Amino acid sequence: MVTAFQILLVLTSVLIILLVLLHKGKGGGLSDLFGGGVSSSLGGSSIAERNLDRITYIVMIVWTASCISLALLLKH
């Protein structure tokens, strides 16, 4: 059981990193340093951004639940 939660934790950690990097930069951050500020507003759809936000939140909830579950299992 512990191994399953460890694998889930690693997978969701990598997925969160990828999902956060997929988000469009709001300006003024690291995304501008790498050319994110040059892109026009025509590149992304608001529906796609909302879906990406929802998927990111769901993965973050699964990540949090797996962290708490793993901590409770390893507590004893």
Stockholm file with secondary structure:
# STOCKHOLM 1.0

chainA/1-76         MVTAFQILLVLTSVLIILLVLLHKGKGGGLSDLFGGGVSSSLGGSSIAERNLDRITYIVMIVWTASCISLALLLKH
#=GR chainA/1-76 SS CHHHHHHHHHHHHHHHHHHHHHSCCCSSSHHHHTTTTTSCTTSCCHHHHHHHHHHHHHHHHHHHHHHHHHHHHTCC
#=GC SS_cons        CHHHHHHHHHHHHHHHHHHHHHSCCCSSSHHHHTTTTTSCTTSCCHHHHHHHHHHHHHHHHHHHHHHHHHHHHTCC
//
